[in-house]
Amino acid sequence: MASSPARSGLLITASTVLANLPAYLVPVLAAHRLGPDDVGALATVLALAAILTVPGVGLQTAIAVVTARSGVPPERAVGWSRGIAVACGALPLVLTPVLWSALRLPPAVPPLLAALVVAAVLAGRPLGVLQGTERFGRLAAGTVLLAAGRYAGALAAVAAGSGPAPATAATALTCWLILPALWWLARPPAPSTPAPSTPAPSTPVGVPSVSAGVLRGRLVLSSAGASLAILVASYADVLLARLLLPPRESGAYAVGAVLTRIAIWAPQAVTVVALPRLARGPARPAPGTPAAHPDAAGAPDRATSALIAGLALLAGSGLLLVTLVAVAGGPLVRLIGGPGYPGTARLAYGFALAGAAYAMTFFLVNARIAVGSRFPSAGVWTAAVLLATAAIVLRPSTIGGILVLAVAAAVLSALLTALPAATRITAAR
C-alpha cells in the first residue's frame, strides 16, 4: 500500500536533506579551499548545471502525473528522456564561446558540463515512475543516489584543492555511475508484491483525456519549461552577480545564495507528496455516474484540500526559515563561507526570503501542471524577464543592489503564479 502522507513526507524530507547537504557543502568547502575567483566560477558552473538539467525535473513531473492518473508507467518515456537529455547536453557545447568569454570559465568546462547534464536528465525517468506510483521509500533512495552522483565527485575534487574543471569532470563521471542503480529501483514490483494502491483512471477537470500510460509531448514540454523557468529565475541573480560584480563580490554573493538554495529546497517534500494527489483530481464523473456520487464529489475536495494544506505548510516553513536566518545570519554565513564575508551576513535574511518565495512558486507551478494548465510558468518567466531587464537598465554594482532585484522577482513570481490557485480555492468554497 502507498505510504501515508505524513510518513511519505518524512521520507522525502529526510532524503531531501541528505540529497541537498552535498550541494551546500560544495560551495562551503570551495569557499574555504579555493580563492574568490574560483569560488565564483564554481558557483557559476553549479548554477548552469542546475539550469540545464532542470528539464529532467520536468520529465520526472510529467511521468509522475501520467502514472498517477492512469496507474501504470507511461509509454514513450524512454524516447522522450533520451531526446531531452541529448538536447540539454548540446546546449553547453553551443554556448561554449559565451561560457569562455562572458562567464570566464575554463575551456574544458563546456564538454564536461554536457556529459554531466545528459546523465542527470536521464535520471528523471526512473524517479518519475517512482513518484507517480507513490513508492516514496524507493523515491527517497533514488533522490539520495542522484545527489551522490551529482556532488560526491565535486566534493572530492574541491577537497583536493582542484578548481572548476576537475570538479565538473568528477561530477560527470559519478553521475553516469549511478544511473543503473536508479533504473533498478524503478523496476516493476514483483508479482507477489502488492502494487501501490491507486484510484481508477480519471481525467481532471480542464485536462484533455489521458490514454492509459501514454506520455504526451505537450505535458513533457510544459513541465520541462515550467521547471526550467523556476531554476532560471532562482539562479539568475548568481549569474548576474558574476557578470556585474568584481570577482570577490561575486564570490561573496555566491556564499549568500547558498541560503537561497536551502530555503527553496528544504520544504520540497510538500510538493513531491502532493503532486500525485493533485494530478488525480478534481475529476469528472465517469459516464453514468451521478453527479452526487461520493467519488465525484470527493475528488475536488481532496485536491483543493491538498492545495490549501501545501500552501499553508510552505508559508509556515518560509516564515520560520526567514526568521531563523534574520536572527542567526552572521553565524550561518561564517559557517558557509568563513569569516571573510561580513557584508553577506548583514543581508542574509534577504537571500532566505527570496528562497522562501521561490519554494512557494515551485509548489504552485507543479499544482498547475497537475491540472493540465497550458502555460504553468507564465508568471515565473515574466518575473525573470523583468529581473534581467531591471539589471540591464540599473546595472547594480553591489551585493545589496542585486539582492533587492532578486527578492522582488521571487515575490512577483509567486504572486503571479498564485492567481489561478486563488481562483480555484475561491470556487471550491
C-alpha positions as CSV (number, residue, x, y, z in Angstrom):
1,M,0.0,0.0,0.0
2,A,1.0,3.6,-0.6
3,S,2.5,5.3,2.4
4,S,0.5,7.8,4.4
5,P,1.1,11.5,3.6
6,A,2.9,12.1,6.9
7,R,5.2,9.1,6.5
8,S,5.8,9.9,2.9
9,G,6.6,13.5,3.8
10,L,9.1,12.4,6.4
11,L,10.8,10.0,4.0
12,I,11.1,12.7,1.3
13,T,12.2,15.3,3.8
14,A,14.9,13.1,5.1
15,S,16.1,12.2,1.6
16,T,15.9,15.9,0.5
17,V,18.1,16.9,3.5
18,L,20.6,14.2,2.6
19,A,20.5,15.0,-1.1
20,N,20.9,18.7,-0.7
21,L,23.6,18.5,2.0
22,P,26.4,17.8,-0.5
23,A,25.0,20.6,-2.8
24,Y,25.6,23.0,0.1
25,L,28.9,21.5,1.1
26,V,30.5,22.1,-2.3
27,P,30.3,25.9,-2.2
28,V,31.1,25.9,1.5
29,L,34.2,23.7,1.0
30,A,35.2,25.8,-2.0
31,A,34.9,29.0,0.0
32,H,37.5,27.5,2.4
33,R,39.7,25.8,-0.1
34,L,39.7,28.0,-3.2
35,G,40.2,31.6,-4.0
36,P,37.3,34.0,-4.5
37,D,37.5,33.9,-8.3
38,D,37.4,30.1,-8.4
39,V,34.5,30.1,-5.9
40,G,32.6,32.4,-8.2
41,A,33.5,30.2,-11.2
42,L,32.4,27.0,-9.5
43,A,29.2,28.6,-8.3
44,T,28.5,29.6,-11.9
45,V,29.1,26.0,-13.1
46,L,26.8,24.7,-10.4
47,A,24.1,27.2,-11.5
48,L,24.5,26.3,-15.1
49,A,24.3,22.6,-14.3
50,A,21.1,23.1,-12.3
51,I,19.5,25.2,-15.1
52,L,20.5,22.8,-17.9
53,T,19.4,19.7,-16.0
54,V,16.0,21.0,-14.9
55,P,14.2,19.6,-17.9
56,G,15.0,16.3,-16.3
57,V,12.9,17.5,-13.3
58,G,10.1,18.4,-15.7
59,L,10.4,15.0,-17.3
60,Q,10.0,13.4,-13.8
61,T,7.0,15.6,-13.1
62,A,5.3,14.7,-16.4
63,I,5.9,11.0,-16.0
64,A,4.7,11.2,-12.4
65,V,1.5,13.0,-13.5
66,V,0.6,10.4,-16.2
67,T,1.5,7.5,-13.9
68,A,-0.7,8.9,-11.1
69,R,-3.7,9.4,-13.4
70,S,-3.5,6.1,-15.2
71,G,-1.9,3.8,-12.6
72,V,0.7,2.5,-15.0
73,P,4.1,3.8,-16.1
74,P,3.8,5.8,-19.4
75,E,4.7,4.7,-22.9
76,R,7.2,6.8,-24.9
77,A,9.1,7.7,-21.7
78,V,12.3,6.2,-22.9
79,G,12.3,8.1,-26.2
80,W,11.4,11.4,-24.6
81,S,14.0,11.0,-21.9
82,R,16.8,10.3,-24.4
83,G,15.8,13.1,-26.7
84,I,15.5,15.7,-23.9
85,A,18.9,14.6,-22.4
86,V,20.7,14.9,-25.7
87,A,19.2,18.3,-26.4
88,C,20.1,19.6,-23.0
89,G,23.6,18.3,-23.3
90,A,24.1,20.1,-26.6
91,L,23.4,23.5,-25.1
92,P,26.7,24.0,-23.2
93,L,28.6,23.0,-26.4
94,V,26.7,25.5,-28.4
95,L,27.3,28.2,-25.8
96,T,31.0,27.5,-25.4
97,P,32.1,31.0,-26.6
98,V,29.8,32.6,-24.0
99,L,31.0,30.4,-21.2
100,W,34.6,31.1,-22.1
101,S,34.4,34.9,-22.5
102,A,31.4,36.4,-20.7
103,L,31.5,34.0,-17.7
104,R,35.3,33.4,-17.7
105,L,35.1,29.6,-17.3
106,P,38.0,27.2,-18.1
107,P,38.0,25.8,-21.7
108,A,37.5,22.2,-20.5
109,V,34.2,23.0,-18.7
110,P,31.6,23.0,-21.6
111,P,32.2,19.4,-22.8
112,L,32.4,18.1,-19.3
113,L,29.2,20.0,-18.4
114,A,27.5,18.5,-21.4
115,A,28.3,14.9,-20.2
116,L,27.1,15.7,-16.7
117,V,23.8,17.2,-18.0
118,V,22.9,14.2,-20.2
119,A,23.3,11.8,-17.3
120,A,21.4,13.9,-14.8
121,V,18.4,14.4,-17.2
122,L,18.2,10.7,-17.9
123,A,17.6,10.2,-14.2
124,G,14.2,11.9,-14.5
125,R,12.5,8.8,-16.0
126,P,13.0,6.3,-13.1
127,L,12.4,9.0,-10.5
128,G,9.1,10.0,-12.2
129,V,7.9,6.4,-12.3
130,L,8.6,6.1,-8.5
131,Q,6.8,9.3,-7.7
132,G,3.7,8.6,-9.8
133,T,3.3,5.1,-8.2
134,E,3.8,6.7,-4.8
135,R,6.7,4.3,-3.9
136,F,8.2,7.1,-1.8
137,G,10.7,4.9,0.0
138,R,12.4,4.0,-3.3
139,L,12.0,7.6,-4.5
140,A,13.8,8.8,-1.4
141,A,16.6,6.3,-2.0
142,G,16.8,7.3,-5.6
143,T,16.9,11.0,-4.7
144,V,19.9,10.4,-2.4
145,L,21.6,8.3,-5.1
146,L,21.2,11.1,-7.7
147,A,22.6,13.6,-5.2
148,A,25.6,11.4,-4.6
149,G,26.2,11.2,-8.3
150,R,25.9,14.9,-8.8
151,Y,28.1,16.1,-5.9
152,A,30.4,13.3,-4.5
153,G,32.9,13.8,-7.3
154,A,32.8,17.6,-7.0
155,L,33.4,17.4,-3.2
156,A,36.4,15.1,-3.7
157,A,37.9,17.4,-6.3
158,V,37.4,20.6,-4.3
159,A,38.7,18.9,-1.1
160,A,41.9,18.1,-3.1
161,G,42.2,21.8,-4.0
162,S,41.1,21.4,-7.6
163,G,39.2,24.1,-9.5
164,P,36.0,24.1,-11.6
165,A,37.2,21.9,-14.5
166,P,38.3,18.9,-12.4
167,A,35.2,19.2,-10.2
168,T,33.0,19.1,-13.3
169,A,34.8,16.1,-14.7
170,A,34.4,14.2,-11.4
171,T,30.7,15.0,-11.2
172,A,30.1,13.9,-14.8
173,L,31.7,10.5,-14.0
174,T,29.8,9.9,-10.8
175,C,26.5,10.9,-12.5
176,W,26.9,8.2,-15.1
177,L,27.9,5.6,-12.5
178,I,24.6,5.9,-10.5
179,L,22.2,5.6,-13.4
180,P,22.0,1.7,-13.4
181,A,21.0,1.8,-9.7
182,L,18.2,4.3,-10.4
183,W,16.8,2.1,-13.2
184,W,16.9,-0.9,-10.9
185,L,15.0,0.9,-8.2
186,A,12.2,1.8,-10.6
187,R,11.7,-1.8,-11.9
188,P,8.1,-3.0,-11.6
189,P,7.1,-4.7,-8.3
190,A,7.5,-8.4,-8.2
191,P,4.2,-10.4,-8.9
192,S,4.0,-11.5,-5.3
193,T,4.4,-7.9,-4.0
194,P,1.2,-5.8,-3.9
195,A,1.4,-2.7,-6.1
196,P,0.7,0.7,-4.5
197,S,-3.0,1.4,-4.4
198,T,-4.1,4.0,-6.9
199,P,-7.6,5.1,-7.9
200,A,-9.2,4.2,-11.2
201,P,-8.0,6.4,-14.0
202,S,-9.8,9.7,-14.2
203,T,-9.4,12.9,-16.0
204,P,-9.0,16.1,-14.0
205,V,-11.4,18.9,-15.0
206,G,-10.0,21.0,-17.8
207,V,-7.4,18.4,-18.8
208,P,-7.6,16.5,-22.1
209,S,-8.4,12.8,-21.8
210,V,-5.3,10.7,-21.0
211,S,-4.8,7.4,-22.6
212,A,-3.5,4.9,-20.0
213,G,0.2,5.2,-19.7
214,V,0.8,7.5,-22.7
215,L,3.2,10.4,-22.3
216,R,2.1,13.3,-24.4
217,G,4.6,15.8,-25.8
218,R,2.7,18.9,-24.6
219,L,2.8,17.7,-21.0
220,V,6.5,16.9,-21.2
221,L,7.3,20.3,-22.7
222,S,5.1,22.3,-20.4
223,S,6.6,20.5,-17.3
224,A,10.1,20.9,-18.5
225,G,9.5,24.6,-19.4
226,A,8.0,25.2,-16.0
227,S,10.8,23.6,-14.1
228,L,13.3,25.5,-16.3
229,A,11.6,28.8,-15.6
230,I,11.9,28.2,-11.8
231,L,15.6,27.4,-12.0
232,V,16.5,30.2,-14.4
233,A,14.7,32.7,-12.2
234,S,16.1,31.4,-9.0
235,Y,19.7,31.2,-10.3
236,A,19.6,34.4,-12.4
237,D,20.9,36.5,-9.6
238,V,24.0,34.4,-9.2
239,L,24.7,34.7,-12.9
240,L,24.0,38.5,-12.8
241,A,26.4,38.8,-9.8
242,R,29.1,37.0,-11.9
243,L,28.5,39.4,-14.8
244,L,28.1,42.7,-12.9
245,L,30.3,42.4,-9.7
246,P,34.1,42.1,-9.3
247,P,35.4,38.6,-8.6
248,R,35.5,39.0,-4.8
249,E,31.9,40.4,-4.6
250,S,30.5,37.7,-6.9
251,G,32.1,35.0,-4.7
252,A,30.5,36.7,-1.6
253,Y,27.1,36.7,-3.4
254,A,27.6,33.0,-4.2
255,V,28.1,32.3,-0.5
256,G,24.8,34.1,0.4
257,A,23.0,32.3,-2.4
258,V,23.5,29.0,-0.5
259,L,20.9,30.3,1.9
260,T,18.5,30.8,-1.0
261,R,19.0,27.2,-2.1
262,I,18.3,26.0,1.4
263,A,15.1,28.0,1.6
264,I,13.9,26.7,-1.8
265,W,14.5,23.0,-1.3
266,A,14.0,22.5,2.5
267,P,10.2,22.1,2.1
268,Q,10.4,20.2,-1.2
269,A,8.7,17.2,0.3
270,V,5.4,19.1,0.3
271,T,5.4,19.4,-3.5
272,V,6.7,15.8,-4.1
273,V,4.0,14.2,-2.0
274,A,1.1,16.4,-3.1
275,L,1.7,16.1,-6.8
276,P,0.1,12.6,-7.4
277,R,-3.0,13.7,-5.3
278,L,-3.3,17.0,-7.3
279,A,-3.0,15.1,-10.6
280,R,-5.9,12.8,-9.8
281,G,-8.4,15.5,-9.1
282,P,-10.7,17.3,-9.4
283,A,-12.1,14.6,-11.6
284,R,-15.1,14.3,-13.9
285,P,-17.6,11.6,-13.0
286,A,-17.3,8.5,-15.2
287,P,-20.1,8.1,-17.7
288,G,-23.3,7.0,-16.0
289,T,-22.0,8.2,-12.5
290,P,-24.5,10.6,-10.9
291,A,-23.0,14.0,-10.0
292,A,-23.9,13.5,-6.4
293,H,-21.9,10.2,-6.2
294,P,-19.4,10.4,-3.3
295,D,-16.4,9.6,-5.6
296,A,-17.4,12.5,-7.9
297,A,-18.0,15.0,-5.1
298,G,-15.0,13.9,-3.0
299,A,-12.3,14.4,-5.6
300,P,-12.4,18.2,-5.9
301,D,-12.4,18.5,-2.2
302,R,-9.4,16.2,-1.8
303,A,-7.4,18.1,-4.5
304,T,-8.3,21.5,-3.1
305,S,-7.5,20.4,0.4
306,A,-4.1,19.2,-0.7
307,L,-3.5,22.6,-2.4
308,I,-4.5,24.6,0.7
309,A,-2.5,22.3,3.1
310,G,0.5,22.6,0.9
311,L,0.4,26.4,0.7
312,A,-0.1,26.6,4.5
313,L,2.9,24.3,5.1
314,L,5.1,26.3,2.7
315,A,4.1,29.6,4.2
316,G,4.9,28.4,7.7
317,S,8.2,26.9,6.8
318,G,9.2,30.0,4.9
319,L,8.4,32.3,7.8
320,L,10.4,30.0,10.1
321,L,13.4,29.9,7.9
322,V,13.5,33.7,7.2
323,T,13.2,34.4,11.0
324,L,15.9,31.9,11.8
325,V,18.3,33.5,9.2
326,A,17.4,37.0,10.4
327,V,18.4,36.1,13.9
328,A,21.4,33.9,13.1
329,G,22.6,35.3,9.8
330,G,26.1,36.0,10.9
331,P,27.0,32.6,12.3
332,L,25.3,30.9,9.3
333,V,27.3,32.9,6.8
334,R,30.5,32.2,8.7
335,L,29.7,28.5,8.7
336,I,29.1,28.6,5.0
337,G,31.9,30.8,3.8
338,G,34.2,31.6,6.7
339,P,34.8,35.0,8.4
340,G,35.6,36.9,5.2
341,Y,32.0,37.8,4.1
342,P,30.6,40.3,6.7
343,G,28.6,42.2,4.0
344,T,26.8,39.0,3.1
345,A,26.0,38.3,6.7
346,R,24.1,41.6,7.1
347,L,21.9,40.7,4.1
348,A,21.4,37.0,4.9
349,Y,17.7,37.3,5.6
350,G,17.2,38.7,2.0
351,F,18.6,35.5,0.5
352,A,16.3,33.4,2.7
353,L,13.3,35.5,1.7
354,A,14.0,35.0,-2.0
355,G,14.3,31.3,-1.5
356,A,11.1,31.0,0.5
357,A,9.2,32.9,-2.3
358,Y,10.6,30.5,-4.9
359,A,9.6,27.5,-2.8
360,M,6.0,28.7,-2.9
361,T,6.3,29.3,-6.6
362,F,7.7,25.7,-7.2
363,F,4.6,24.2,-5.4
364,L,2.2,26.5,-7.3
365,V,3.7,25.7,-10.7
366,N,3.5,22.0,-10.0
367,A,-0.1,22.3,-8.9
368,R,-0.8,24.0,-12.3
369,I,1.0,21.2,-14.2
370,A,-1.0,18.6,-12.3
371,V,-4.3,20.0,-13.5
372,G,-3.1,20.5,-17.1
373,S,-2.5,24.2,-17.3
374,R,-1.3,25.2,-20.7
375,F,1.2,27.8,-19.5
376,P,2.0,26.9,-15.9
377,S,5.2,29.0,-15.7
378,A,4.0,32.2,-17.4
379,G,4.3,34.2,-14.2
380,V,7.8,32.9,-13.5
381,W,9.1,33.8,-16.9
382,T,7.5,37.2,-16.6
383,A,9.3,37.8,-13.3
384,A,12.6,36.5,-14.7
385,V,12.4,38.8,-17.8
386,L,11.7,41.8,-15.6
387,L,14.7,40.9,-13.3
388,A,17.0,40.7,-16.3
389,T,15.7,44.0,-17.7
390,A,16.0,45.8,-14.4
391,A,19.6,44.6,-14.1
392,I,20.5,45.7,-17.6
393,V,18.9,49.1,-17.0
394,L,20.0,49.8,-13.5
395,R,23.3,47.8,-13.5
396,P,23.6,47.4,-9.7
397,S,27.2,47.3,-8.6
398,T,26.7,46.0,-5.0
399,I,25.6,42.7,-3.4
400,G,22.6,44.5,-1.9
401,G,21.5,46.0,-5.2
402,I,21.3,42.7,-6.9
403,L,19.7,41.1,-3.9
404,V,16.8,43.7,-3.9
405,L,16.1,42.8,-7.5
406,A,16.2,39.1,-6.8
407,V,13.8,39.3,-3.9
408,A,11.4,41.5,-5.9
409,A,11.4,38.9,-8.8
410,A,10.9,36.0,-6.4
411,V,7.9,37.6,-4.7
412,L,6.4,38.7,-8.1
413,S,6.7,35.2,-9.5
414,A,4.9,33.7,-6.5
415,L,2.1,36.3,-6.7
416,L,1.6,35.9,-10.5
417,T,1.5,32.1,-10.2
418,A,-0.8,32.1,-7.2
419,L,-3.6,33.9,-9.1
420,P,-5.1,30.7,-10.7
421,A,-4.8,28.8,-7.4
422,A,-6.6,31.6,-5.5
423,T,-9.4,31.4,-8.1
424,R,-9.7,27.6,-7.7
425,I,-9.8,27.8,-3.9
426,T,-12.5,30.5,-4.0
427,A,-14.6,28.5,-6.5
428,A,-14.3,25.4,-4.3
429,R,-15.8,27.3,-1.4
